[in-house]
Amino acid sequence: MAVPPSAPLPCSPFYLRRQAPCPQCSWGMEEKAAAGAGCREPPGPPRAAAVPCFGISVDQDDILPGALRLIRELRPHWKPQQVRTKRFTDGITNKLVACYVEEDMQDCVLVRVYGERTELLVDRENEVRNFQLLRAHGCAPKLYCTFQNGLCYEYMRGMALGPEHIREPRLFRLIALEMAKIHTIHANSSLPKPILWHKMHNYFTLVKNEINPSLSADVPKVEVLEQELAWLKEHLPQLESPVVFCHNDLLCKNIIYDSTKGVNEVDYCWYPARETQLQWLRYYLQAQKGMAVTPREVERLYVQVNKFALASHFFWALWALIQSQFSTIDFNFLRYAVIRFNQYFKVKPQVSALEMPK
């Protein structure tokens, strides 16, 4: 079962880099030690350096003054009057601003300010630990510091992908290889614990107890959601899908190719067809196993992935309902929740009918 780390990484980019190839397989690795282990995770994660924590709170409605205070700590050699800023408006969980002095943005600090009451959705301490773990394996930018209501990290140059890009075989192969790399990260030499049902239950409880009275007529009734959550929890564990460390927010715009650009109107016409999925999954399994895989293995993963996509729709619909109540970001979270619930109920009959290959 593919589950998120203890804290998902909202709007955290997933980087596709051109690196020296590992001699054991086709993905690039920054850690030399991994090559000697057949591209599997070495015993225990690389030791992460301590991250400074500043007692600074940044006003999410007026980010610039607080961001400049952080820049004075992180880049004391920059002259305040020369610091340029750029706001990123695609994110729908946090607010983000880039700070830099040179036109080429070679040295640039991203200041992420947590959205209103997102502590209900994200364990921030675990987020920082997971950020460092991913960085140690070459899968995330450098984390510069944390502050009272956010964090600062490295800006990575490149192009944020769109739905039209991730259908290209050249790019979806790279994505598959990098995801396989992340999914082989085992913190402290042990498998991650599945937390999907725990988080989903917490989200549902928030919706039921705090948001239920204000739910739109377009949203399924709480009693229906409770039944569907019970159905998912009963049926999906039967798939025996492996538990892995995963990103949990791979929107197209969170995948950076050669290193930058949130969420537009959801168009499921872009959802990959069966043949495209099978190609993608074959690349993924071959990268993960380091050897050729059988059609049965690919078909088995195809069934698992498409059934767990139901959980993804349900999870992010609950998330959007919570965001619609508390977030100050200008985004129609309620409409997004309705879209995800509608897609869940649309595909559930055909997906639930899929059978695991014998």
N, C-alpha and C positions, 0 to 999 in steps of 0.2 A: 504494500500500500504506500503510495507516494504521499508523504506528509510534510508539512512545513516544519522548519526549525521552530524552537519554542517561541520565537517571535518572528512573524513574517517580516520581510523587508520591503515595506511599501515604497514604490517608486524607486527602488534601488536598481541601478542598471546592471545588466548582465553582459559582460564584455567578450566579444569575439576578437582575438588578437592574432596578428601574424607573428609567430614565435618560431624559434628553432624547433624542428620536429623532434619528438621523443623517438629514440631508436626502436622502441618496442611497439609503437602504434602510430596512428595518424594525427593525434591531437598534439598541440604544443604544450609544454610544461615548463614552468619557471624553476621548479624545485628539482635540482639534479638528482636528489635522493630517490625521487619517484621512478626514474628511469631504471634503476637497478632493481626495482621491485615489480617489474612488469607493468608499470603504470598503475599499480594498486596503491592504496593509501599506506605510507610507512607507519610503523607502530607509533601511535600518538601523534597529535597535530604538532606542527612546528610551534615553538614558543613565540607568543606575540608580545611585542613591547607594550609597556604601560602607556595608556592614553591620557593626556592631561584632561582634567575636568575643571572648568571655570564656573565660578558662582555668578554667572551672568544670565539674565532672563531677557529674551528678545520678544518685543511686542509683535505679534503676528500680523497686526493691522498697520504697523509702521516698522518694518524690518530693518531699514537702513541704519539707524543710530546704533542699535544693538550689534548688527553685523560688523560695523566699523570698530566697535570696542573689541570684538573678537579678533579682527584683523590686526589690531595693534598688538595683541598678545602673540599671534601666530606669525606675523610678518612685521616685526618692529622696524625693519629697514625700509619699509614702504612709506613714502610720504603721504599723509592722509589726503591732501588735496589732489593727489594724482590717482587715487584709487577709483577705478571704474566699476560699475555694477551692471548686472543683467538679470532681470527677473525671468524665471521659467514658470509658465502658467498652465502647463499641461497636467501637473500632478493634482490628484484629488484626495490625497490623504494628508500631505504636508505642504508647506510653502518653501520655495527654494530660490536662492539668489546666488549668483556667481560674483566674486570679487577678484579683480585683477588690475595690473598697472600697464602691462604691455599689450599692444594691439593683437598680437598673435596668441595671447592667452596661454603661453607656454607654462607659466606659473599662475595657477588660478585656484582659489579656494571656494568650494561650494558650502554655503550655510543653509542647512535644512532646519526649519522651525516646525516642530510637531503641530499637527492640527488640533483643534479644540476637542478636548476629552478623548483623544485617540488612545490614552492610557487604558480605556475600556477595551480596546481592540488589540493592543500591542504591549508586550512585556519589554520595556525599553532596556533593561539590564541585559536580557537575553539577546536583544537586537544587537547591542554593542559586541557581545561575545561572538555572535554569529558573523558579524561584519568582519571582526578580526580573524576569525577562523577561515572565512572565504578569502580574505586578503592573503593570509599565509600560504594559501594554495594557488595564488595567482588568479583568483576568480572575482576580485572586487578591488576598488581603488583603495588608496591609503587613507586611514582614518586619522585625522589630525587632532581632534579634541571632541569632548562632549561639553555641553553647558546645561543649564537648568531645564530648558525645554527644547533641546535639539542637539545637533552635532554638526561638525565640519569635516569635510573630506575632499579628496583629490578630484579634480576635474579631468575626465578622460576625453580626449578629442575623438571625433568620428561622427558617424551617421546613425541616428536612431532609425530602426527599421519600421516599415509599414507593412500592412497585410500583403501588398503586392510583392514585397521583397522576400518574405519568408516562404513563399511558394517556389522560389527559384532553387533548383537542386543544389547549386553551388553553395548557397547560403544555408539552406535547411540542413545540409550535411554538417556544416560547421557548428550549427546550433545543437544538433544531435550529439556531436562529439564533446562539446563543452558541457552539456547537461549530463552526459555519462561521467565526465570528470567530477562534477559536483556531487553526483549521486554515489561516488565511491569514497567520499570523505566520511570517515568514521571518527568522531571526536572521542578522545581518550580510549582508542582501540576498541570501542564497543559500538554496537548498532544504535542509532537514535531511537528514542521511544516514540511510539505513535501518539500524536496529540490531536489528530483531526476531530475525533468525537468529543473530546474534552472542550476544545475551542468552539466547535459547532454548538454544543450544549450551552456554553456560556453565552454565545451570541443569541441563541433562541430564547434563553431566559431573559436577556435584556429586552428583546423584542416583545416578549409576552408580558413582562411586568412593567416596562417603562413606556413602550411605544404603541402597544396594542390599541389604546383608546383613540389614537390619532391616525391609525392606518387608513390608507386610501381604499376605496371600494375595488380598485384594480388589483390589490394585493390579496393573495389567498388568505382565508381566515386562519387564525392561530391554530384552531383545531385541525385544519387540513395540514398545516406546516408540521404540527406535532406528529401526525400520522406518517407523513413523508419522511421525517427525520428517523422515526422508528423503522420504517421500511429500509432506508439506506443502511442504517446500523446493523440490520439483520442480514441483508443480502451482500453487501460489499465485502465484509471479512471472509466470506466463503470463497472469494477469488484467490486467496492466499497470495496476494500481491506483496512483493517485498517492501519493507520499511526502509526508506532512504532519507538522507539529508537533502532538502530541496529548497528552491528559491521561493516558491509560492506566489509570485506576482509577475509572471512572465507575459505581461502585455507586450505587444509589438514594440512600443516606444521605450520599453525598458531593456530592449536588446540593442546594444550599441556595436555597430560594425566598424572596426578600426577607430573607434572611440567616439553624437550628442542629440536628441530632440525630445503624452499622457493618454488620454482616452478620448476618442471621438465617438460618434454614434456607432453602436455595435451592429455590425453587418455579418450575420452568420452565413451569408453566401460565400464568404471567404474561407469558411471552415474546410479543411482539406478533405478531398475525397478519399475513399478507401485505399486506392492504389498509391496515392501520395503518402498516406499514413504508413502503409506497409514499407515503402522505400525508406522513409524517415526512421521507422522503428528498427529496420535491419541495420542501418548505419549505427544507431544508438547501441544495439545489442552487441554488434561486432566490436565497437569501441570499448564497451564495458567488459566483455569477455576476453578480448584480445585474440579472437579466432572466428572462423566462419560459424554461422548459426543456421539452424534448420528452419524450413517454412513453418513447422509446427510451433517452434519457439516464437517466431514473429507473430503468428496468428494468436497465440496465447496472450502475448503482450497487447496486441490490438484489442482483444476483448476486455482485458483489464483496464486499459487506458480509457476506452469509450464508456465503460460502466462507471469508472471513477470521475469521468467528466460530469456525470450527474451530481456528484457531491460537490464539484467545483461550482456549478451553477447555484446550488442551494446555499453553499457557504458564502459566496460573494453577494448573493441577493440579501441574505441576513445582514452582512456587513454594510451594504448600501442602505438598508433600512435604518440602521443605527447611525450611520453618517448623516442621513437626511434629517435626523433629529438634532444632532449636535454640531455638525461641521459648519464653519463660516466660509468655506470655499464655494465659489460661484459655480456650482455644478448641480444638475438635476439628478440627485442620488435616488429619489423615489422612482423616476422613470427608468433608471438603470436597474433598480431592483425588480421592477415589473418585467423588463426585458429578460433578465436572467431567469425569473420564475417561469415566464412564458416559454422560454427555450427548454427549461427543465421538463415541463409537462409535455411539450411538443415531441421531444426525442425519447422520453422515457419508455413508451411502448416498444419502439423498435430496438432500443439499446438493451432493455431488460430481456428481450427475446434472444440476444446473442448467447451462444453456448461455447464453453471452453472446449478446444479441440481434444479429442481422445488421445 
